[in-house]
Amino acid sequence: MIRRIRSRVSLLLLFAVICTVLSGCRIGSGEVDITTVDTKPGGTVTSVVGTKTPDDSTAAPDTPSTGGTVPSVTSTPEPERISFSTTEGVVLVGRIEKDDCFYFVPDQVLDIECTELSDTVLKFSGITRLDMFDTDIDGIDKMPYVGKQVTVGGILRTIRGNFEKPYLHAYFIENGNTAGKSHAEPEITPPVTEPETKYDPSVPLPSKMMPRTENGHYVYNPYRLPTEALESLGNGFADVYIEVVDAVLGYKNFVACDDDYAMMLSTVLYYEFPLYGVTFECEYSGNGGVSLRYLVSRGEQEKLAAELFGCINGYLKSAKPGQSEQMKAEIVYHALCTAVSYDKVAAETRKNIEPYYAYVKKTGICVTFAAAYSQLLTQVGIENTEVTGSDIDGDGHAWNLVTIDGKKYFCDPTFELNWKNGSAFVYFGRTTADRVSNGFPPENCTVGKYMITSVADAGVSERALQIISLQ
């Protein structure tokens, strides 16, 4: 079964990612801890980032003497707290309110540990508010429930690249307390609805999004998107993405777009645009668009972008439109794996792990290389996605699933680094059985960046690819 991730309600994910920016901040009146695990090679690294703030307290005001009995001051009891762990599913008791968006106020303060990401455990402490989504996203009209006690079932999501704030994506709302207390509901499933037809493959892509070539070989096109993103978000997203990339390259601060697209843009940029997290960040503005925040000056971004695009062209220089899909996939795999090295310091600090560093600095960890290889494949027109999972020891890892001549194969650039300086193709074009022999049970892994499925449902070929010689 495929879960279509629309508001991603960004981080799933994976490697997410898979995956990256780790920090701690207050959530409502609480705080968040983030524990991440990444491996291969270099063992398991665990880092915990969090902000610890003491409980706020208010001193009793001075009471003037009246010559009589001074009234006693009654302290307010600490609110009841509920703690639980879940993959992502929850059933919560509280009320729905609305200011600039709908939000949920739990009856008890919540401490929730989310384990949906295979490489990241999210710990949200002291939750007193969870923002929700409009009806056009979760399909539920929340206005009749505003100000009333309700029971809400759904999943907790984060925006990819920002693990600090959880959102509540509702699957159902019931009047009153029908659950007793808030609790985990790992097996909760979304309501069954007719599939939404948003993507039409017969509609041509905008010209800016087509692969680019110069002198007979591919060159980098910052507007390229994989089919998986368009299948998830629809043809209309292509024009929005182009406008956002133009805005970034033009150092603009805001792009107007539908909220449904706005909430997904940080996820898509994280996966597809290698300047993200290096020169700029993107945030859902809440008022019909996205805000772009720059981490460097305009001049510095232009310099870094030119250097980046040149480095990517170096990886693409041997890939040509007339080659077979397998040949192109092998060429960019070989170019990447023979150029990069594993960064054990980055594995410990969780810094400098964006795909930018694979291109420019030639370093990274598994999520770096999986993301970079995915982007290179998209540049040469080969469908692909990313895979995240954990091995039998619980160590997290990320790699790729590549579609070649209609068949799907696993490719692992990180593991490849251990063989003949990345040139052996030992982990290219592999099967599920091969991954099992590497210590990765299928049930420990998920496939997809925007449309998430299991390894069993991903249609991985049962026969490994016969490698084509690049000589």
N, C-alpha and C positions, 0 to 999 in steps of 0.2 A: 504494500500500500504506500502511495506517495502522499506526503503531507505538503500542501502548497503553502509556502510561507509568504504572506502578503505584507505584513506590517512589521516585520522582523526586528522590531519590537524585540532592534537589531541585535545578537549575538549571538543567538544560538551558538549555534551554530555550531561550534566546531572548533576549527582550528584554527572554533572558531574558534577554533580555529584555533581553534583553530584558533586563540587564540591571540590576543595581543594586549592592547593598552591596559595596564593593570594599575589601579589606584584605589584609594579609599576615601569616602566622603560621607557626609551625613545623608541619611534617607529619612525624610520627614523629621522626626525627632530622634532618629537612631543613627546607626552607622553601618558600613559594609566592610567585610573582609573578603579578600579574594585569594584563593589558593590555586596555584597553577602547577601543572606537571607536564614536562616535556622531556623526551628522551631521543636517543639514537642519533649519533653515538654519544657516549659520555654519561650514561646512566640516568638516574632519576633526579630531577632537581625540583625542589618544592620551595616556593616563596610565598610569603603571606604579607599582604599589604593592607593596612587598615588604620583608621583614625579612631583612637580611643578617647572619648570625652566623658568626663564624670557627669553623673546625673545632675541636671539643674536643680537648684533648691532656692526657695524664697524665704528669707527671714521674716518673722512676724513683725509687723510695724510697731513702733514705740506706742505705748498706751499711756496717756497722761493720767496722773494720779487725781482721783476725785475724792479722796478721803474714805472711800468705801472699799468694797471688795473688788479687786482687779479681776475682770473676767478672764477665764482660762482661754488659751489659744489651742484650738483643735487642729492637729496636723492632718493634711490630706493623705489618705492611705495610698501606697504605691499601687498603680494600676496592675491588674492581673496580666501576666505574660504567658504566652503559649509558644512553645518551641517545637519544631518538627523538621524533618528532612524529606525532600521529595525530588523526583526527577524534574518535574515542572508543574504537574497537576495539583490543584488545590480546591478545596471547598471552604469558603470563608463566610463567617457570620458578621454582619455589621450593617452599615447603611450607605446609600449612595448619595453624594452631594454633587454640586456643579458650581464652578466658577468660570474660568476660561476653558475648562474641559470637564468631563465627567470624572469623578474620582470616588474611590471606595474607602470608607473609614471603618476599620475592624473594631469589633466590640472589645477585644483584648489587644494589647501590644503584641506584635508578632516577631519572633526570631525564626527565620526560615533559611535552611540550607538547601540550595538547588544543585543537583548533580547531573542535569541534562547534558551539559557539555562534557565530553569524555576527557578533555585535558584541563578543565577548569571547574573548581568547586566554588560556587558563589554563596557567600554567607551574608545575609541581610539581617541586621539587628535593629530592634526598636522600631519596627514599621508601624506607623500610625496613619499612613495615607498611601494609596496605590492609584496612580492615574489610570484611567480606562480609555476606551476608544469610541469614536463616533459610530453611529448605526451603520454607516456605509462600509465600515470595516468589519465589525463583529456581527452585524445583522440583527442587533438587539436594540429596541427602543427603550432607553433608560429613563426618559422623562417621567413615566408613571411611577417610578420607584424612588424619585428624588425625595430625600428627607425621611424615608421609611426604613424600618429594619427589614433586611433581606438576607437571603442565602445565595451566594454567587459561586458557581462552579466554573473553572477555567484553567488557564495556564499562566505562569509567570514568564515574562519575556524581558530581555534587555536589548538595547540598541547596540548593534555590533560595533565594536570599538569603544563602547562606553558601558562597562560592566557595573557602573555605580548605582543605577536607578532601575528598579524593577517596575514593569507595567503589568496590569491585570487584563488579560484578554479573556473576556467572558464567553463561556459556552452556553450557560443558562442562568437565569435569575428567577428566584422564587420568593414570594412574599413571606415575611416572618422568618423565624428561626426554625428551619427544618432539619438542621444538622447537629444540634446540640452545641458544639464548639467548632471553631475553625480547625481544619486538619488537612493532612496530605491526602491526595487522591491520585496516585501515580498512574492509574489505568484509565483516567478520564479521557473520553474521546469527543471530538467535535460533533455537532449535530450533522446528520446526513443531509446534504443539499445537492441539487443538480449541479454538475460541473459547470463552471463559468467559462464561456468561450471568449477569451480576450486576445489570444494570439492566433494570427492567421499567417502561416508560413508562406503563403502565396503573395503576400504584400511585400514589395521590395523594400529593402532597408534604405534609409536616407543615404545619399551619395557619400556624405562625410564618414559614414560608418563602414564603408566597404574596405576590404584590405588594400593596402598601398604597396606599390612596387616602384623601384627605381633601378635602372640599368639591369633589368631582368631578375632582380631578387626582392624579397620583402623588406620593407622598412616600417618603422613603428608608426602606428596610427592611434593616438590617445583616445579616439572616439569608439574604438571597437568594443563590442559586447558579445558574450557567448549566447548561444540560443537559449540556454537554461534561464538566463535573466529575463529574456523577452517572453519566454513561455510562462514565467511566473508573473510578470508585471504587464504584459501586453504590448502590442505594437506601439501604442501611444507613448510608452516610456522612452522610446528611442530618441524622440525629439527633445524630451525633457533632459535626458542625459547629455545630449550634445550641448544644450544650453548651459548646463552646469559646468561642463568641462571648459566651454568658452569663457564662462564667468571666472573660473579659477585661473585660467591662463591670462585673463584680463584683469586679475586682482580685484574683482568686484566682491561685494559683501553680502548680497542677497539675490536669490532667484525665486520668483513666484511660481508655484505649481500646486497641483492638487495635494491634499494632505496624505492621501494613500501613497503617492509617489514620494512625498517629502519624508515620510517616516522610514522609507526604505533606502533613501539615497546614501546615508552613511554606510550602510551595509554594502551596497553595490560599489561605492567608491573604495571602500576598504579592500574588497576583493579584486577590483578591476583597474584601478588607477594608482600607479605606484608612487605618485607624489603625496597621496593621502597619508596623514600621520607624520609626514616629514616636513612639508612646507605649509600645510593647511589642515584644518579639520572642518567637519560639516555637522550642523545641528538642526534638528527639526525646530522651526521657529514657533510653531503652534498657531500661526496666523496666516496660513496659506502659502507656505514656502519654506526654504532652508536658508539658514545663516551660514556664511563662510567666514571662518576665523583663521587668520594667517599666523604662522609660527616664525616667519622670517620676513624681511623687507621684500618689496616688489623686485628690486634689483637682484637680491640674493635668490629669490625664487626663479627668476628668469635664467640666472646662471646655473642653478641646480637642475632646472628642467632641461636646458640644452645639454648638460653633461649626461643626465639620465637618458635622454632619448638617443644620444650618440652611443652610449654603452649598450642599450637594448639593440640598436642596429648592428652592433658587433656580434650579438648572439644570433641575429637573423640573417647574416650576410650570405650564408651558404644555402638558405632555403629559397626555393624558386617555385612559381606557380605551376610549372609543368610536371613537377615531381609527384610521386604517389603519396597518399596520406601517410603511409608507414614511413616512407623516406623522410618526409618533412618532420614527422614526430620524432624520428631517430636523430635527425640533424640538430634540432633545438635541444633535445635531451642531452646529446653528447656535448654540445656547446656549453650548456649550463653545468653539467656534472664535472667536466674537466677543468672548469674555471674556478669553482667555489670551494671553500673549506668550512668545516663546522666550527662555530664560535661557542666555545664552552662558557665564556664569560657572559655572552648574551643569553645563554640558557639559564644562567643563574640570576641575572639581573632582569630579564625579560625586556631589555631595552635593545633598540637597533635590530628588530626582528622583522621589520616590514620588507616586502620584496625589493624595494629600492636598494637595500644593502647587498642583496645578491647581485644586482646589476652593477652597482658603482663600486662597492667595497669588496665584492667577491666573497662575502661571508654571510652567515646566517644559521638558522636551526631548521628543523623539519618544516615548520609552518612557513618559513621564509621561502624555502626551495619549492614546496608544493604550490604556493601562490605564484611564484615567479614562473614555474613551468606551465601552470595553467594559463597565465597571461601570454606567454610565448606561443602556446598552442592556439589560443584565440587569434593571435596576430596572423598566423598562417592558415587560418580557416579550418581548424580541426576541433570538433566538439569534445568537451572534456568537463570534468568537475573535480572536486576535491573529496577526499575521504579522511575521516578522523576515527580514531579508535584507541583501544588500549590492549596491550599484550596480556599474557596469562599472569604476569606479575603486577598488572595494573598500571604499567608505564604508558603514558600517552604518546601518540604519534600521529603524523599527518602525511598523506601521499596523494596520488592522483588516480582517477579513472578516466581512460582515454578511449574514444570511439574511433576505430580505424576500420574502414571498409564495412561499416555497419555492425561491427563486433566490438565488445568492450573488454578492455584489459587494464590491469593495475600496472602502474609505473611508480617507482619509488626513488626519486633523485637523492634523498638523504642516505639511504642504505647503499646506494651505488657508489658513494664516495669511498667506501672501504675496499673497493676492488680496482686495481690497476689505475689508481688516480682518477677514478670515475669513468673509465673508458671501456669497461668490460660488458656493459649491457646485461648484467646479471639480473637486475630487477626491472627490466623493461618488458612489457607485454606479458605480464604474469597472470595467473589464475587465482581463484579463491583458495584452491588447494595449496598453491604456493604460499599464500599469505598465512594459511593455517600452519604450514611447516615452519614459517618464520615466527610463529608464536602468537598470531593474531586470530582468535576465534571470530567467525562472522558475527556472532551475537554481540560482540564487544565493539562493533564498528557501525558507523552510519555513513551514507553516501549523499553528497549534494551540498550545494551552497545556498540555493534558494528553494529547491524542491527536494525535501529530505526523504530518503527511503532507506531500507535495510540492504545489506549486501545480498541477502537471499532474493530480494525483489529487483535488484539492480541489473540483472541480465548479464552478469560477467561470463565471458567465454570460458568453456571448460577446457579449451586447448590453448596452450601458450603460443605466442607468435614466434615464427622462425625469423631470426634477426637477418636483416639485409646488410651486407658489408658496405661501409661508407668509403672504402678505399677506391 
